[in-house]
Amino acid sequence: RFEPQRNDPLLNSYSRVMELAWLANTDIKTVMSLDAAMNYISKYASKSEQNAPAFPELLK
């Protein structure tokens, strides 16, 4: 059984229940202030979406 270091700064905080329900990678962080929440929301809403290659392109 793989047991990663719990204090590794590159290891995401996650919820096992949320991962089982969502079936995807999750990253849980506590927002400690209204400013931090507004900063996160504005960064998330304004980030550009990267286009993935079309499926036939992946097969080449």
Backbone bond lengths (Angstrom), bond angles and torsions (degrees), N, CA, C in turn:
res aa  C-N    CA-C-N  psi(-1)  N-CA   C-N-CA  omega(-1)  CA-C   N-CA-C  phi
1 R - - - 1.456 - - 1.522 109.14 -
2 F 1.326 116.41 132.73 1.464 122.54 -179.56 1.523 110.18 -81.82
3 E 1.321 117.24 124.02 1.465 122.76 177.70 1.525 108.50 -123.72
4 P 1.342 119.09 96.22 1.467 120.34 -179.18 1.520 111.37 -71.09
5 Q 1.331 115.77 160.04 1.456 119.92 175.48 1.518 108.76 -62.99
6 R 1.296 116.91 136.06 1.462 120.41 -177.53 1.523 112.55 -82.27
7 N 1.321 118.03 -17.40 1.460 119.96 -178.69 1.530 112.24 -103.79
8 D 1.311 117.89 14.58 1.461 121.68 178.66 1.528 109.00 -70.80
9 P 1.351 118.59 123.94 1.466 120.63 -176.83 1.529 113.49 -66.50
10 L 1.329 118.23 -17.51 1.461 120.57 -179.81 1.534 112.69 -92.23
11 L 1.319 117.59 -1.44 1.459 121.75 -179.55 1.526 109.63 -88.27
12 N 1.338 117.34 124.66 1.467 121.59 179.49 1.517 110.56 -69.01
13 S 1.324 115.53 143.94 1.456 120.52 167.88 1.519 106.20 -79.08
14 Y 1.327 117.55 137.09 1.458 118.93 -176.69 1.516 110.13 -146.51
15 S 1.306 115.30 165.22 1.453 123.04 175.67 1.522 107.69 -114.15
16 R 1.312 117.58 120.19 1.466 121.43 -178.05 1.532 110.85 -61.03
17 V 1.331 117.06 -40.36 1.466 120.84 179.46 1.523 110.19 -63.55
18 M 1.335 116.40 -43.51 1.460 120.43 -179.48 1.528 110.88 -65.65
19 E 1.324 117.49 -39.01 1.469 120.08 178.73 1.525 111.36 -64.66
20 L 1.319 117.41 -39.83 1.463 119.95 179.02 1.523 111.42 -67.61
21 A 1.328 117.03 -35.25 1.463 120.40 179.60 1.527 111.35 -76.14
22 W 1.325 116.85 -40.61 1.468 121.42 -174.62 1.523 112.03 -84.68
23 L 1.332 117.81 -27.62 1.465 124.80 -177.94 1.524 111.89 57.49
24 A 1.324 115.79 40.62 1.463 122.03 178.38 1.525 108.22 -156.75
25 N 1.315 115.71 171.76 1.451 120.84 178.21 1.526 110.37 -66.83
26 T 1.312 116.64 135.72 1.465 121.44 175.97 1.518 108.56 -128.39
27 D 1.302 116.26 154.49 1.461 122.25 178.88 1.522 107.17 -136.29
28 I 1.319 117.26 111.66 1.457 122.68 -176.02 1.523 109.05 -100.15
29 K 1.313 116.59 125.83 1.463 121.57 174.65 1.519 108.62 -138.01
30 T 1.315 116.69 144.83 1.452 121.83 178.01 1.517 109.47 -84.79
31 V 1.325 116.39 131.65 1.462 121.25 176.26 1.522 106.64 -95.96
32 M 1.338 116.20 119.85 1.459 120.86 -171.97 1.523 114.77 -94.48
33 S 1.327 118.70 -10.65 1.463 119.34 -178.86 1.522 110.27 -152.21
34 L 1.317 115.62 163.30 1.456 120.85 177.50 1.521 110.47 -64.19
35 D 1.339 117.27 -39.12 1.469 120.57 178.23 1.529 111.18 -60.87
36 A 1.324 117.01 -42.48 1.466 120.72 179.20 1.530 110.58 -64.43
37 A 1.328 117.20 -39.85 1.464 121.01 178.72 1.524 110.72 -65.31
38 M 1.323 117.37 -44.70 1.466 121.26 -179.97 1.528 110.71 -64.72
39 N 1.327 117.00 -39.54 1.462 121.35 178.55 1.533 110.32 -63.28
40 Y 1.326 117.00 -45.17 1.463 121.18 179.50 1.532 111.06 -62.49
41 I 1.324 116.34 -47.00 1.467 120.58 -178.09 1.517 111.12 -63.14
42 S 1.337 116.89 -42.90 1.470 119.06 -178.69 1.531 111.23 -68.09
43 K 1.333 118.18 -38.91 1.470 120.37 177.02 1.524 110.75 -64.93
44 Y 1.336 116.89 -42.91 1.460 120.93 -178.33 1.525 110.98 -66.28
45 A 1.322 116.60 -43.15 1.468 120.82 -176.91 1.520 112.27 -70.08
46 S 1.335 117.37 -27.06 1.464 119.24 -174.99 1.528 113.80 -101.42
47 K 1.337 117.97 0.05 1.465 117.94 -179.68 1.522 109.89 -73.75
48 S 1.310 115.28 144.05 1.464 119.39 -178.11 1.523 110.00 -80.30
49 E 1.306 115.08 144.50 1.458 120.76 179.19 1.521 109.16 -84.53
50 Q 1.324 116.14 129.82 1.457 120.38 178.39 1.524 108.28 -89.03
51 N 1.312 116.04 128.94 1.462 120.47 -179.83 1.523 110.53 -77.74
52 A 1.308 115.38 130.44 1.460 120.90 175.22 1.523 108.17 -83.21
53 P 1.323 117.25 151.22 1.471 118.67 177.62 1.531 110.61 -65.46
54 A 1.320 116.17 150.71 1.460 121.24 177.18 1.531 109.33 -64.76
55 F 1.314 116.50 152.69 1.461 120.90 -176.63 1.528 113.20 -54.60
56 P 1.342 119.98 -45.29 1.479 118.68 178.30 1.532 112.78 -60.39
57 E 1.319 117.20 -30.83 1.468 120.42 178.13 1.527 110.94 -66.62
58 L 1.318 117.00 -32.76 1.465 120.95 179.49 1.527 111.79 -68.54
59 L 1.321 116.67 -27.06 1.460 120.90 -177.15 1.522 113.43 -80.49
60 K 1.317 117.44 -11.07 1.474 120.70 -178.08 1.504 111.74 -73.95
